[in-house]
Amino acid sequence: MLAVPVGGQRIVFDEILSKGRIAENEPIYDPDFVAHGLTRDAGRAEDRAASEGWRQAAPDLNMKLLRVAAECDLVAVHWEGTGANTGTGNGLPATGRSIRVWGMTFFRLRDGRIFEEWTEFDQYSMLKQLGLLEKQGGRTTNGYAAITILFCSDWASPRSGPRANMEVNFLRQVGESLIVRRGPPGDSPPMPSGDRR
């Protein structure tokens, strides 16, 4: 098993997300790049918009690599993100609160460039730290909206079928009813790259 170099992946966290140097690091991505989300995939333009959105929401965003492992054409990164949510971006209003989240990203390389990406992080914890979730006693009719903000590409889109069942099951596992604090209409654009970042 041949390990791939991890320089490009470090650039994603150290340069692009932590320092906002997005345009100058575009060459590390394959022209056919795909970011895989829980419910849909996104191309490089949408993934780039998501990176810009995180920098807008938390201008002091700092992404720290905790662990990196590589095998063949795959690179796994365990990371920590910290920053103050002083701006708006990726559908988040400016709360002035600090966040600290952990996540994992898997990259697949092709010809030394990032070809595919899968990212998962604790979105529930992030929203709770930002004060965007409220505990409600008893059962609430809009607890469903809380889970929708966590997983869906559109804050207000209704869900049905297996996806909705998964969301309801998540609410049961959490063991509490939640609602989402929302801004004025039109203030909540779709989350870039769906279920990603």
N, C-alpha and C positions, 0 to 999 in steps of 0.2 A: 504494500500500500504506500503510495507516494503522497506525501503531504503537499498541499498547494501553499504558495506564499500568502501571507495574511496582510500584506501592506495595504491593498485596496480597501479591505474591510476596516482597518484602523482609520483610514481617511474618512470613511463614512461617519464615524463617531467623533474623531478628533477635529477634523476640518469642516465637514459639511454641517453636522448637527451642532457641534459645540461652538464653532467659530463663524458659521454662516457662509463659508466659502463654497457655494454651490456651483456656480457657473464654471469656475476655474478647475473644478474636479470632475466635470462631466465625462472626460475620456476614460474614467475607470469603469463606466457602464457599457455593456454590450448594446448595440443599436436595437436589438430585439428583446431588451430587458422586460421582465414581467415580475410584478410584486403580487404574490398570492395572498389574498385575504380569506377570511372565513366563509364569505358568501359570494365573493367575486374577485376577479383579478384586475390589476391596473397596469398601465404602461408607464414608461419613464416620465412623461409629462405630468401625469397625475401624482406619481411618487415624488417628483421634484416639488410640486405644489404643496404636498404634505410636509416635506422638509422645511419649506419656506414658512408654512403655517405654524409649525412648532417653534421656529425662531421668532415669529411675530408674537405668539402667545407668551413665550418666555424668552425675552431677549438675552438673558444671562444663562440660558440653558447650558448645562455641562453634562456631557455623556462620558462616563467612565467605564472602560472595559475591565471587567472583573476576571473573566476567563475566556480563553480562545482555544479552540481545538479544530484541527483540520485533518481531513482524510480524503484522499483522491481529489475530486472536484468540489467537495463540500467544506464549508467553514462555519463553525458554530460559535456564536458570541453570546456570553452572558454579560449583561450590562446594567448600569445604574444611571438613571437620569435625575438631575436636580435642577431647580430653578425657581424663579418667582414669576407667577402668572400676572404680569403687569400690562400685557397687551391682549388683543383679540386675534385669534387664529385657529384654524381647524374647528370652527364652530364653538370655541370656548370664549366666554366673555372674560374681560379682565377682572379678576377677583382680588388681586393684590396679595394672594396667599402663596406660600412656598409649597413645592411638591418634591417628593422623593419616591421614585418608582423603580422597579426592577423589571427586566424583561429579557427575552432571548430572541436572537435573530439568526436564521440560517441562510447562508448564501451559497448559490451554486455558480461556479465559474465556467466560462467558456473562452478559450484562448486568452486566459489571464485577465479577463474582464468579468464584472458581475453580470450574470445572465438572469438569475432568478433570486428571489428573496422571500422569506417567510418571517414575519415578526409578530410576536405575542408579548403583551405586557399587562400588568394589573390595572385595567381601566377603572374598575370599581374603586380601588384605593385612590387613584388619582382624582376621580370626581368627588370622592368623600373628602379628601384633603383640601380641595378647592371650595368646599362648601356648596357643591352643586347637587347634593343629595340630602334629603331630610328624612329622618325616621318619623314614621307615623304610627300611632297606636292603632291596633286592630287592622282590619282589612281595608285596602284602598282601591278604588276603581282605576286609578291612574298609576298604580305600581307597575303596570305593563309598560308605560312610557319610560320608566327608569331603565328597564332592561333594553328597550329599543335604542336609547342613546348610547348604551354600551356597545351594542353589536351591529347596528344598522347604519347604512350610508346616509339615511335621511332621518332627521330627528322626529319628524311627524308621520312617517310612513306606517300605515297599519300592516300587521303581519298576520298570516294565517298558515295553516299546515304544519309540517314537521318543525319548521324554524320557530314558530310561535310556541309549540310544545316545549322545545328546548328552553326558550326564554322563561316560560312559566315554571318549568322544573328548576331553573336557576333560582328564581324567586323563592321557591319552596326550600331549596338548600340553604339559602342565605338566612331564612327564618325570620325575616322582617319585611314589612311593606315599605316601599320607598316611593318618593315622587321626585321629579326633577324640577329644579328652579330654572325657568326659561326666561330669556330676554324677550323683547318686543318682537312681533311678527316680522319676518324678514331678517332677523338678527342671527339666525341659526342656519348657516349654509351647510350643505352636505359635508360630512366628514370625508376628507380626501382619502382615497384608496380604501374606502369601505371600512372593513374591520381591522385594518392595519393601524399603525401608529396613532 
